[in-house]
């Protein structure tokens, strides 16, 4: 691979413990120096320098091969349909969709062994940033036809993930998610309520619902990750846009910046039900589908789940209005799936052809409909009426990334958020955030 060995080892292996057994390699995040012996390090280095030998890119039928490494298991059925359609239109190309269990672990192991797929799909989060920093991904900025199809806001979302601003486009945003407030339209209509535009209106709305004897929010905090939709929306719309860049340079701290964020999140818990921490995600969905609460703070992914439970549910979704200045409120939306091509991919030309096929309007519509995704393409939106109130934000580029895409996984921010909502110890939360961030940087 055309990578500087030192940089590659620092960026791939220093965050990865390779535990070798006679049967398999298990990849776990740890400090390389503590866990990998000199002999193993040398072996891995040699595999990168010399590879394992590239096989011919032509299969037995004489077709050119393209391997798409998919990290989103929920989308494999949809991708199989695209595989069939693409091969019908390109009979000289054989596409293979590979989506193993523990996909990211498998992918990192394959990169170590120089067994490189042609296309990598992944979410827009820190693994993507690591791959850019290690020089693994091809610069696709010359592919103007593809890039011109993408909403600039999502290109910026991916750019914001980079540890250092690197010239080039290394990922093509494709499908996205959005966070916000899912609400019961029937309850809103019954109480004569309208969608709030400011934080004060949002709190007053919650108070009015509570005063009518209806539970404002269905919380499901037994599962810690369900604290994150509210956390992400409030944090993204409150913290400075350069917070993470400065935090990496030790020019700020969570303690300095996150106090007002934590205070706003804690305001919401009083509008939950009597068992906020005893109900998990699935049970919370059942309760909301039955009409037991007016709102839930979640992502668009929950809407199909609610409608499965109650096809007649009259629900919608609006942006959580974090600020009292309306112009400072944005939809929180992250890249759930992007396309990238490794620098050492064997068949870049046909990989580009496949990505062009996937970013055609017909393909994007099919994916968005099947996966209930937010399209990353220009002038395309998720047209389902349940999310129609989000559309103006996408049209005007008022989009901010999920902050938890920027936290090292070892910080376990969801657990910290859950714990804070339970004990309301703000100093403990802020100190823990800084402490865990600092440890993750070592």
C-alpha positions as a Markdown table, in Angstrom:
| # | Residue | x | y | z |
|---|---|---|---|---|
| 1 | Unk | 0.0 | 0.0 | 0.0 |
| 2 | Unk | 1.2 | 3.5 | -0.8 |
| 3 | Unk | 1.2 | 4.6 | 2.8 |
| 4 | Unk | 3.9 | 5.9 | 5.0 |
| 5 | Unk | 4.5 | 3.0 | 7.4 |
| 6 | Unk | 4.8 | 5.2 | 10.4 |
| 7 | Unk | 1.7 | 7.2 | 9.8 |
| 8 | Unk | -0.3 | 4.1 | 9.0 |
| 9 | Unk | 0.8 | 2.2 | 12.2 |
| 10 | Unk | 0.1 | 5.3 | 14.3 |
| 11 | Unk | -3.4 | 5.8 | 12.9 |
| 12 | Unk | -4.6 | 2.3 | 12.4 |
| 13 | Unk | -2.7 | 0.3 | 14.9 |
| 14 | Unk | -2.2 | 2.7 | 17.7 |
| 15 | Unk | -6.0 | 2.7 | 18.3 |
| 16 | Unk | -6.2 | -1.0 | 17.6 |
| 17 | Unk | -5.1 | -4.0 | 19.7 |
| 18 | Unk | -4.6 | -7.0 | 17.4 |
| 19 | Unk | -5.1 | -10.1 | 19.5 |
| 20 | Unk | -3.7 | -13.1 | 17.6 |
| 21 | Unk | -5.0 | -16.6 | 18.2 |
| 22 | Unk | -4.6 | -19.7 | 16.1 |
| 23 | Unk | -8.0 | -19.2 | 14.5 |
| 24 | Unk | -8.7 | -15.5 | 14.2 |
| 25 | Unk | -7.6 | -11.9 | 14.7 |
| 26 | Unk | -9.8 | -10.0 | 17.0 |
| 27 | Unk | -9.5 | -6.2 | 16.7 |
| 28 | Unk | -10.1 | -4.1 | 19.8 |
| 29 | Unk | -9.4 | -0.5 | 20.6 |
| 30 | Unk | -6.3 | -0.3 | 22.8 |
| 31 | Unk | -2.9 | 1.3 | 22.9 |
| 32 | Unk | -0.7 | -0.6 | 20.5 |
| 33 | Unk | 2.5 | -0.2 | 22.5 |
| 34 | Unk | 1.0 | -2.0 | 25.5 |
| 35 | Unk | -0.3 | -5.0 | 23.7 |
| 36 | Unk | 1.5 | -5.8 | 20.4 |
| 37 | Unk | 4.9 | -7.4 | 20.5 |
| 38 | Unk | 7.8 | -6.2 | 18.4 |
| 39 | Unk | 7.6 | -9.3 | 16.2 |
| 40 | Unk | 3.9 | -8.9 | 15.4 |
| 41 | Unk | 4.5 | -5.2 | 14.6 |
| 42 | Unk | 7.2 | -6.1 | 12.2 |
| 43 | Unk | 5.0 | -8.7 | 10.6 |
| 44 | Unk | 2.2 | -6.2 | 10.1 |
| 45 | Unk | 4.6 | -3.6 | 8.8 |
| 46 | Unk | 5.9 | -6.1 | 6.2 |
| 47 | Unk | 2.4 | -7.0 | 5.1 |
| 48 | Unk | 1.7 | -3.3 | 4.4 |
| 49 | Unk | 5.0 | -2.8 | 2.6 |
| 50 | Unk | 4.8 | -5.9 | 0.4 |
| 51 | Unk | 1.2 | -6.9 | 0.5 |
| 52 | Unk | -0.1 | -10.4 | 0.0 |
| 53 | Unk | 0.0 | -10.3 | -3.7 |
| 54 | Unk | -2.8 | -8.8 | -5.8 |
| 55 | Unk | -5.1 | -11.2 | -7.6 |
| 56 | Unk | -6.3 | -10.6 | -11.1 |
| 57 | Unk | -9.4 | -8.4 | -11.2 |
| 58 | Unk | -11.1 | -10.6 | -13.8 |
| 59 | Unk | -13.3 | -13.5 | -12.6 |
| 60 | Unk | -13.7 | -16.9 | -14.2 |
| 61 | Unk | -16.4 | -15.6 | -16.5 |
| 62 | Unk | -14.1 | -12.9 | -17.8 |
| 63 | Unk | -16.0 | -10.1 | -16.0 |
| 64 | Unk | -14.4 | -7.3 | -14.1 |
| 65 | Unk | -15.0 | -7.5 | -10.4 |
| 66 | Unk | -16.1 | -4.8 | -7.9 |
| 67 | Unk | -16.3 | -5.6 | -4.3 |
| 68 | Unk | -18.5 | -3.3 | -2.2 |
| 69 | Unk | -17.8 | -3.6 | 1.5 |
| 70 | Unk | -21.0 | -2.6 | 3.3 |
| 71 | Unk | -20.9 | -1.8 | 7.0 |
| 72 | Unk | -24.7 | -1.3 | 7.4 |
| 73 | Unk | -26.3 | -4.7 | 7.8 |
| 74 | Unk | -29.8 | -3.3 | 7.7 |
| 75 | Unk | -29.2 | -2.2 | 4.1 |
| 76 | Unk | -27.9 | -5.5 | 2.6 |
| 77 | Unk | -31.2 | -6.4 | 1.0 |
| 78 | Unk | -31.5 | -3.1 | -0.6 |
| 79 | Unk | -27.9 | -3.2 | -1.9 |
| 80 | Unk | -28.5 | -6.7 | -3.4 |
| 81 | Unk | -31.3 | -5.2 | -5.5 |
| 82 | Unk | -28.9 | -2.5 | -6.7 |
| 83 | Unk | -26.3 | -5.2 | -7.4 |
| 84 | Unk | -28.7 | -7.0 | -9.7 |
| 85 | Unk | -29.8 | -3.8 | -11.5 |
| 86 | Unk | -26.3 | -2.6 | -12.0 |
| 87 | Unk | -25.1 | -5.9 | -13.4 |
| 88 | Unk | -28.1 | -5.9 | -15.8 |
| 89 | Unk | -27.0 | -2.6 | -17.1 |
| 90 | Unk | -23.3 | -3.5 | -17.1 |
| 91 | Unk | -23.0 | -7.2 | -18.0 |
| 92 | Unk | -19.2 | -7.1 | -18.1 |
| 93 | Unk | -19.0 | -6.2 | -14.4 |
| 94 | Unk | -19.5 | -8.5 | -11.5 |
| 95 | Unk | -20.5 | -6.7 | -8.3 |
| 96 | Unk | -20.1 | -8.4 | -4.9 |
| 97 | Unk | -21.8 | -7.0 | -1.8 |
| 98 | Unk | -19.9 | -8.0 | 1.3 |
| 99 | Unk | -21.5 | -7.3 | 4.7 |
| 100 | Unk | -19.9 | -9.4 | 7.4 |
| 101 | Unk | -20.8 | -9.3 | 11.1 |
| 102 | Unk | -18.7 | -6.8 | 13.1 |
| 103 | Unk | -18.0 | -5.2 | 9.7 |
| 104 | Unk | -15.6 | -2.4 | 10.9 |
| 105 | Unk | -13.5 | -4.9 | 12.8 |
| 106 | Unk | -13.3 | -7.1 | 9.8 |
| 107 | Unk | -12.5 | -4.2 | 7.5 |
| 108 | Unk | -9.6 | -3.0 | 9.7 |
| 109 | Unk | -8.2 | -6.5 | 9.8 |
| 110 | Unk | -8.4 | -6.8 | 6.0 |
| 111 | Unk | -6.6 | -3.5 | 5.6 |
| 112 | Unk | -3.8 | -4.8 | 7.8 |
| 113 | Unk | -3.6 | -7.9 | 5.5 |
| 114 | Unk | -3.6 | -5.7 | 2.4 |
| 115 | Unk | -6.9 | -7.4 | 1.4 |
| 116 | Unk | -8.6 | -4.3 | 0.1 |
| 117 | Unk | -12.1 | -3.9 | -1.2 |
| 118 | Unk | -12.9 | -1.6 | -4.1 |
| 119 | Unk | -15.6 | 0.4 | -2.4 |
| 120 | Unk | -16.0 | 1.0 | 1.3 |
| 121 | Unk | -19.3 | 2.2 | 2.7 |
| 122 | Unk | -19.4 | 3.5 | 6.3 |
| 123 | Unk | -21.0 | 6.1 | 8.5 |
| 124 | Unk | -19.6 | 9.6 | 8.8 |
| 125 | Unk | -17.8 | 9.2 | 12.2 |
| 126 | Unk | -14.4 | 8.9 | 13.6 |
| 127 | Unk | -13.4 | 5.7 | 11.7 |
| 128 | Unk | -13.8 | 7.7 | 8.5 |
| 129 | Unk | -11.6 | 10.4 | 10.0 |
| 130 | Unk | -9.0 | 7.9 | 11.0 |
| 131 | Unk | -8.9 | 6.4 | 7.4 |
| 132 | Unk | -8.4 | 9.9 | 5.9 |
| 133 | Unk | -5.6 | 10.6 | 8.4 |
| 134 | Unk | -3.9 | 7.4 | 7.6 |
| 135 | Unk | -4.0 | 8.0 | 3.8 |
| 136 | Unk | -6.2 | 5.0 | 3.1 |
| 137 | Unk | -8.9 | 6.8 | 1.1 |
| 138 | Unk | -8.7 | 8.1 | -2.5 |
| 139 | Unk | -9.3 | 11.8 | -3.2 |
| 140 | Unk | -12.4 | 11.9 | -5.3 |
| 141 | Unk | -12.5 | 15.6 | -5.8 |
| 142 | Unk | -11.9 | 15.1 | -9.6 |
| 143 | Unk | -15.2 | 13.3 | -9.9 |
| 144 | Unk | -17.2 | 16.5 | -10.5 |
| 145 | Unk | -20.2 | 14.7 | -11.9 |
| 146 | Unk | -20.7 | 12.9 | -8.6 |
| 147 | Unk | -19.8 | 15.7 | -6.3 |
| 148 | Unk | -22.1 | 18.1 | -8.1 |
| 149 | Unk | -25.0 | 15.9 | -7.2 |
| 150 | Unk | -24.4 | 16.1 | -3.4 |
| 151 | Unk | -25.8 | 18.7 | -1.0 |
| 152 | Unk | -22.9 | 20.9 | 0.1 |
| 153 | Unk | -24.1 | 20.8 | 3.7 |
| 154 | Unk | -23.3 | 17.1 | 3.8 |
| 155 | Unk | -19.9 | 17.5 | 2.2 |
| 156 | Unk | -19.2 | 20.0 | 5.0 |
| 157 | Unk | -20.4 | 17.5 | 7.6 |
| 158 | Unk | -17.8 | 15.0 | 6.4 |
| 159 | Unk | -15.1 | 17.7 | 6.2 |
| 160 | Unk | -15.8 | 18.7 | 9.8 |
| 161 | Unk | -14.9 | 15.2 | 10.9 |
| 162 | Unk | -11.3 | 15.5 | 9.7 |
| 163 | Unk | -8.6 | 15.8 | 12.4 |
| 164 | Unk | -6.8 | 18.3 | 10.2 |
| 165 | Unk | -8.3 | 20.0 | 7.2 |
| 166 | Unk | -7.1 | 17.9 | 4.3 |
| 167 | Unk | -7.5 | 19.0 | 0.7 |
| 168 | Unk | -9.8 | 16.7 | -1.2 |
| 169 | Unk | -13.1 | 14.8 | -1.0 |
| 170 | Unk | -12.6 | 11.4 | 0.5 |
| 171 | Unk | -16.2 | 10.3 | 1.0 |
| 172 | Unk | -19.4 | 10.7 | -1.0 |
| 173 | Unk | -22.3 | 11.3 | 1.4 |
| 174 | Unk | -25.3 | 9.2 | 0.4 |
| 175 | Unk | -27.9 | 8.5 | 3.0 |
| 176 | Unk | -28.4 | 10.5 | 6.2 |
| 177 | Unk | -30.4 | 10.4 | 9.4 |
| 178 | Unk | -32.0 | 13.3 | 11.3 |
| 179 | Unk | -32.8 | 13.9 | 14.9 |
| 180 | Unk | -35.7 | 15.8 | 16.3 |
| 181 | Unk | -39.0 | 15.6 | 18.1 |
| 182 | Unk | -41.5 | 13.0 | 17.0 |
| 183 | Unk | -45.0 | 14.1 | 18.0 |
| 184 | Unk | -48.5 | 12.8 | 18.1 |
| 185 | Unk | -50.5 | 15.0 | 15.8 |
| 186 | Unk | -53.9 | 13.9 | 17.2 |
| 187 | Unk | -52.8 | 15.1 | 20.7 |
| 188 | Unk | -51.5 | 18.4 | 19.3 |
| 189 | Unk | -54.8 | 19.0 | 17.4 |
| 190 | Unk | -56.9 | 18.0 | 20.4 |
| 191 | Unk | -55.1 | 20.5 | 22.6 |
| 192 | Unk | -54.8 | 23.2 | 19.9 |
| 193 | Unk | -51.0 | 23.1 | 20.0 |
| 194 | Unk | -48.7 | 24.2 | 17.2 |
| 195 | Unk | -45.0 | 23.4 | 16.5 |
| 196 | Unk | -42.8 | 25.6 | 18.7 |
| 197 | Unk | -40.1 | 27.8 | 17.1 |
| 198 | Unk | -38.0 | 28.7 | 20.1 |
| 199 | Unk | -36.7 | 27.0 | 23.3 |
| 200 | Unk | -39.0 | 29.0 | 25.5 |
| 201 | Unk | -42.0 | 28.0 | 23.4 |
| 202 | Unk | -40.9 | 24.4 | 23.5 |
| 203 | Unk | -40.7 | 24.4 | 27.3 |
| 204 | Unk | -44.1 | 26.2 | 27.6 |
| 205 | Unk | -45.6 | 23.7 | 25.2 |
| 206 | Unk | -44.3 | 20.8 | 27.4 |
| 207 | Unk | -45.8 | 22.6 | 30.5 |
| 208 | Unk | -49.1 | 23.0 | 28.8 |
| 209 | Unk | -49.3 | 19.4 | 27.8 |
| 210 | Unk | -48.4 | 18.3 | 31.4 |
| 211 | Unk | -51.1 | 20.6 | 32.8 |
| 212 | Unk | -53.7 | 18.8 | 30.7 |
| 213 | Unk | -52.8 | 15.5 | 32.4 |
| 214 | Unk | -50.9 | 14.1 | 29.4 |
| 215 | Unk | -47.3 | 12.9 | 29.5 |
| 216 | Unk | -45.2 | 15.3 | 27.3 |
| 217 | Unk | -42.3 | 13.0 | 26.6 |
| 218 | Unk | -41.9 | 9.3 | 26.2 |
| 219 | Unk | -38.4 | 8.7 | 27.6 |
| 220 | Unk | -36.8 | 5.2 | 27.4 |
| 221 | Unk | -33.6 | 5.8 | 29.3 |
| 222 | Unk | -33.1 | 2.2 | 30.4 |
| 223 | Unk | -31.1 | 2.2 | 27.1 |
| 224 | Unk | -28.5 | 4.8 | 27.6 |
| 225 | Unk | -28.2 | 5.6 | 23.9 |
| 226 | Unk | -31.7 | 7.0 | 23.8 |
| 227 | Unk | -30.4 | 10.0 | 25.8 |
| 228 | Unk | -28.3 | 11.0 | 22.7 |
| 229 | Unk | -31.0 | 12.4 | 20.3 |
| 230 | Unk | -31.7 | 15.2 | 22.8 |
| 231 | Unk | -28.1 | 15.5 | 23.7 |
| 232 | Unk | -27.0 | 15.8 | 20.1 |
| 233 | Unk | -29.7 | 18.3 | 19.1 |
| 234 | Unk | -29.0 | 20.6 | 22.1 |
| 235 | Unk | -25.2 | 20.3 | 21.8 |
| 236 | Unk | -24.9 | 20.8 | 18.1 |
| 237 | Unk | -27.0 | 24.0 | 18.3 |
| 238 | Unk | -25.2 | 25.3 | 21.3 |
| 239 | Unk | -21.5 | 24.5 | 21.2 |
| 240 | Unk | -19.2 | 26.6 | 18.9 |
| 241 | Unk | -18.7 | 25.1 | 15.5 |
| 242 | Unk | -15.0 | 24.8 | 16.1 |
| 243 | Unk | -15.4 | 23.1 | 19.5 |
| 244 | Unk | -13.8 | 19.8 | 18.6 |
| 245 | Unk | -10.9 | 21.3 | 16.7 |
| 246 | Unk | -10.0 | 23.5 | 19.7 |
| 247 | Unk | -10.6 | 20.6 | 22.1 |
| 248 | Unk | -8.1 | 18.5 | 20.2 |
| 249 | Unk | -5.6 | 21.4 | 20.7 |
| 250 | Unk | -6.5 | 21.8 | 24.4 |
| 251 | Unk | -7.8 | 25.3 | 23.7 |
| 252 | Unk | -11.0 | 24.7 | 25.5 |
| 253 | Unk | -12.7 | 22.1 | 27.8 |
| 254 | Unk | -16.1 | 20.5 | 28.2 |
| 255 | Unk | -16.4 | 22.2 | 31.6 |
| 256 | Unk | -16.1 | 25.6 | 30.0 |
| 257 | Unk | -18.5 | 25.0 | 27.2 |
| 258 | Unk | -21.0 | 22.2 | 28.1 |
| 259 | Unk | -22.7 | 23.6 | 31.3 |
| 260 | Unk | -25.5 | 25.4 | 29.5 |
| 261 | Unk | -26.0 | 22.3 | 27.3 |
| 262 | Unk | -26.3 | 20.1 | 30.4 |
| 263 | Unk | -28.7 | 22.5 | 32.0 |
| 264 | Unk | -31.1 | 22.5 | 29.0 |
| 265 | Unk | -31.1 | 18.7 | 28.8 |
| 266 | Unk | -31.9 | 18.4 | 32.5 |
| 267 | Unk | -35.0 | 20.7 | 32.0 |
| 268 | Unk | -36.6 | 18.1 | 29.8 |
| 269 | Unk | -36.6 | 15.1 | 32.2 |
| 270 | Unk | -39.3 | 16.7 | 34.4 |
| 271 | Unk | -41.7 | 16.3 | 31.5 |
| 272 | Unk | -41.3 | 12.6 | 31.2 |
| 273 | Unk | -43.4 | 9.8 | 32.7 |
| 274 | Unk | -43.0 | 8.1 | 36.1 |
| 275 | Unk | -40.5 | 5.4 | 34.9 |
| 276 | Unk | -38.1 | 7.3 | 32.7 |
| 277 | Unk | -35.2 | 5.0 | 33.5 |
| 278 | Unk | -37.1 | 1.7 | 33.7 |
| 279 | Unk | -38.3 | 1.6 | 30.1 |
| 280 | Unk | -36.1 | 0.7 | 27.1 |
| 281 | Unk | -36.3 | 1.7 | 23.5 |
| 282 | Unk | -38.7 | -1.0 | 22.3 |
| 283 | Unk | -41.1 | -0.6 | 25.2 |
| 284 | Unk | -40.9 | 3.2 | 24.8 |
| 285 | Unk | -41.9 | 2.8 | 21.1 |
| 286 | Unk | -44.9 | 0.6 | 22.1 |
| 287 | Unk | -46.0 | 3.2 | 24.6 |
| 288 | Unk | -45.7 | 6.1 | 22.2 |
| 289 | Unk | -47.5 | 4.1 | 19.4 |
| 290 | Unk | -50.4 | 3.6 | 21.9 |
| 291 | Unk | -50.7 | 7.3 | 22.4 |
| 292 | Unk | -49.4 | 7.4 | 25.9 |
| 293 | Unk | -47.2 | 10.5 | 25.4 |
| 294 | Unk | -47.4 | 13.6 | 23.1 |
| 295 | Unk | -43.7 | 13.6 | 22.0 |
| 296 | Unk | -40.5 | 11.6 | 22.0 |
| 297 | Unk | -37.0 | 13.0 | 21.1 |
| 298 | Unk | -35.6 | 10.6 | 18.6 |
| 299 | Unk | -34.4 | 10.2 | 15.1 |
| 300 | Unk | -36.2 | 9.5 | 11.8 |
| 301 | Unk | -35.3 | 5.8 | 12.2 |
| 302 | Unk | -38.0 | 5.4 | 14.9 |
| 303 | Unk | -40.9 | 6.4 | 12.6 |
| 304 | Unk | -41.1 | 3.1 | 10.7 |
| 305 | Unk | -40.9 | 1.3 | 14.1 |
| 306 | Unk | -43.9 | 3.3 | 15.4 |
| 307 | Unk | -45.9 | 2.7 | 12.3 |
| 308 | Unk | -45.2 | -1.0 | 12.4 |
| 309 | Unk | -46.7 | -1.0 | 15.9 |
| 310 | Unk | -49.6 | 1.2 | 14.9 |
| 311 | Unk | -50.2 | 1.8 | 11.2 |
| 312 | Unk | -52.8 | 4.3 | 12.0 |
| 313 | Unk | -50.6 | 6.5 | 14.2 |
| 314 | Unk | -50.9 | 10.1 | 13.1 |
| 315 | Unk | -47.3 | 11.3 | 13.8 |
| 316 | Unk | -44.9 | 13.9 | 12.6 |
| 317 | Unk | -41.5 | 15.2 | 13.3 |
| 318 | Unk | -40.1 | 18.7 | 13.9 |
| 319 | Unk | -36.7 | 20.2 | 14.7 |
| 320 | Unk | -36.0 | 20.6 | 18.4 |
| 321 | Unk | -35.8 | 24.4 | 18.8 |
| 322 | Unk | -32.8 | 24.7 | 21.0 |
| 323 | Unk | -32.3 | 28.5 | 20.8 |
| 324 | Unk | -34.7 | 31.5 | 21.2 |
| 325 | Unk | -33.1 | 33.1 | 18.2 |
| 326 | Unk | -34.9 | 31.2 | 15.4 |
| 327 | Unk | -32.1 | 31.7 | 12.9 |
| 328 | Unk | -29.7 | 29.8 | 15.1 |
| 329 | Unk | -31.8 | 26.6 | 15.1 |
| 330 | Unk | -30.7 | 23.8 | 12.8 |
| 331 | Unk | -31.6 | 20.2 | 12.1 |
| 332 | Unk | -29.2 | 17.7 | 13.4 |
| 333 | Unk | -28.4 | 15.3 | 10.6 |
| 334 | Unk | -25.4 | 13.0 | 10.1 |
| 335 | Unk | -24.2 | 10.8 | 7.3 |
| 336 | Unk | -25.4 | 7.3 | 7.9 |
| 337 | Unk | -23.8 | 5.9 | 4.8 |
| 338 | Unk | -21.1 | 7.2 | 2.5 |
| 339 | Unk | -19.1 | 5.8 | -0.4 |
| 340 | Unk | -15.3 | 5.8 | -0.4 |
| 341 | Unk | -12.6 | 4.2 | -2.6 |
| 342 | Unk | -9.3 | 3.0 | -1.0 |
| 343 | Unk | -6.1 | 4.3 | -2.6 |
| 344 | Unk | -5.1 | 0.7 | -3.3 |
| 345 | Unk | -8.4 | -0.5 | -4.8 |
| 346 | Unk | -7.9 | -2.8 | -7.7 |
| 347 | Unk | -10.8 | -1.5 | -9.9 |
| 348 | Unk | -11.3 | 2.2 | -9.4 |
| 349 | Unk | -12.8 | 2.9 | -12.8 |
| 350 | Unk | -15.7 | 0.5 | -12.3 |
| 351 | Unk | -16.0 | 1.6 | -8.7 |
| 352 | Unk | -16.6 | 5.1 | -9.8 |
| 353 | Unk | -19.2 | 3.8 | -12.3 |
| 354 | Unk | -21.0 | 2.0 | -9.5 |
| 355 | Unk | -21.1 | 5.1 | -7.3 |
| 356 | Unk | -22.4 | 7.2 | -10.2 |
| 357 | Unk | -25.2 | 4.6 | -10.6 |
| 358 | Unk | -26.0 | 4.8 | -6.9 |
| 359 | Unk | -26.1 | 8.6 | -6.9 |
| 360 | Unk | -28.6 | 8.7 | -9.8 |
| 361 | Unk | -32.0 | 10.0 | -8.8 |
| 362 | Unk | -33.8 | 6.7 | -9.3 |
| 363 | Unk | -31.4 | 4.8 | -7.1 |
| 364 | Unk | -31.4 | 7.4 | -4.4 |
| 365 | Unk | -35.2 | 7.4 | -4.3 |
| 366 | Unk | -35.3 | 3.6 | -4.1 |
| 367 | Unk | -32.8 | 3.6 | -1.2 |
| 368 | Unk | -34.5 | 6.4 | 0.7 |
| 369 | Unk | -37.9 | 4.7 | 0.4 |
| 370 | Unk | -36.7 | 1.3 | 1.5 |
| 371 | Unk | -34.5 | 2.5 | 4.3 |
| 372 | Unk | -36.5 | 5.6 | 5.3 |
| 373 | Unk | -33.3 | 7.6 | 4.8 |
| 374 | Unk | -32.7 | 11.3 | 4.3 |
| 375 | Unk | -31.1 | 11.7 | 0.8 |
| 376 | Unk | -27.8 | 13.5 | 0.6 |
| 377 | Unk | -28.4 | 14.5 | -3.0 |
| 378 | Unk | -29.3 | 18.0 | -4.1 |
| 379 | Unk | -33.0 | 18.8 | -4.5 |
| 380 | Unk | -34.0 | 15.4 | -3.1 |
| 381 | Unk | -35.8 | 14.9 | 0.3 |
| 382 | Unk | -37.5 | 12.2 | 2.2 |
| 383 | Unk | -41.0 | 12.9 | 0.9 |
| 384 | Unk | -42.8 | 10.9 | 3.6 |
| 385 | Unk | -45.3 | 13.3 | 5.2 |
| 386 | Unk | -44.2 | 12.5 | 8.7 |
| 387 | Unk | -40.9 | 14.4 | 8.2 |
| 388 | Unk | -42.3 | 17.2 | 6.0 |
| 389 | Unk | -41.5 | 19.8 | 8.7 |
| 390 | Unk | -37.8 | 19.1 | 8.4 |
| 391 | Unk | -37.7 | 19.9 | 4.7 |
| 392 | Unk | -37.2 | 23.7 | 5.0 |
| 393 | Unk | -34.0 | 23.1 | 7.0 |
| 394 | Unk | -32.5 | 20.8 | 4.3 |
| 395 | Unk | -33.6 | 23.2 | 1.6 |
| 396 | Unk | -31.7 | 26.1 | 3.3 |
| 397 | Unk | -28.7 | 24.1 | 4.3 |
| 398 | Unk | -29.4 | 24.5 | 8.0 |
| 399 | Unk | -27.8 | 21.2 | 8.9 |
| 400 | Unk | -25.4 | 20.3 | 11.7 |
| 401 | Unk | -23.7 | 17.0 | 12.3 |
| 402 | Unk | -24.4 | 14.7 | 15.3 |
| 403 | Unk | -21.8 | 15.6 | 17.9 |
| 404 | Unk | -21.5 | 12.0 | 19.0 |
| 405 | Unk | -19.9 | 11.3 | 15.6 |
| 406 | Unk | -17.0 | 13.3 | 17.0 |
| 407 | Unk | -16.6 | 11.7 | 20.4 |
| 408 | Unk | -14.1 | 8.8 | 20.7 |
| 409 | Unk | -16.1 | 5.7 | 21.4 |
| 410 | Unk | -14.1 | 5.0 | 24.6 |
| 411 | Unk | -15.7 | 8.1 | 26.1 |
| 412 | Unk | -19.1 | 6.3 | 26.3 |
| 413 | Unk | -20.9 | 9.6 | 26.3 |
| 414 | Unk | -24.3 | 8.0 | 26.2 |
| 415 | Unk | -23.6 | 6.4 | 29.6 |
| 416 | Unk | -22.5 | 9.7 | 31.0 |
| 417 | Unk | -25.6 | 11.5 | 29.7 |
| 418 | Unk | -27.9 | 8.8 | 31.1 |
| 419 | Unk | -26.1 | 9.0 | 34.5 |
| 420 | Unk | -26.4 | 12.8 | 34.5 |
| 421 | Unk | -30.1 | 12.7 | 33.8 |
| 422 | Unk | -30.5 | 10.3 | 36.7 |
| 423 | Unk | -28.4 | 12.1 | 39.4 |
| 424 | Unk | -28.3 | 15.6 | 38.0 |
| 425 | Unk | -24.7 | 16.0 | 39.1 |
| 426 | Unk | -23.5 | 18.5 | 36.5 |
| 427 | Unk | -19.9 | 18.8 | 37.9 |
| 428 | Unk | -19.5 | 15.1 | 37.8 |
| 429 | Unk | -20.7 | 15.0 | 34.1 |
| 430 | Unk | -18.4 | 17.8 | 33.0 |
| 431 | Unk | -15.3 | 16.5 | 34.8 |
| 432 | Unk | -15.9 | 13.0 | 33.4 |
| 433 | Unk | -16.2 | 14.4 | 29.8 |
| 434 | Unk | -12.9 | 16.1 | 30.0 |
| 435 | Unk | -11.2 | 13.2 | 31.8 |
| 436 | Unk | -12.4 | 10.6 | 29.3 |
| 437 | Unk | -11.6 | 12.9 | 26.3 |
| 438 | Unk | -8.0 | 13.3 | 27.6 |
| 439 | Unk | -7.6 | 9.6 | 28.2 |
| 440 | Unk | -8.8 | 8.9 | 24.7 |
| 441 | Unk | -6.2 | 11.1 | 23.2 |
| 442 | Unk | -3.2 | 9.3 | 24.7 |
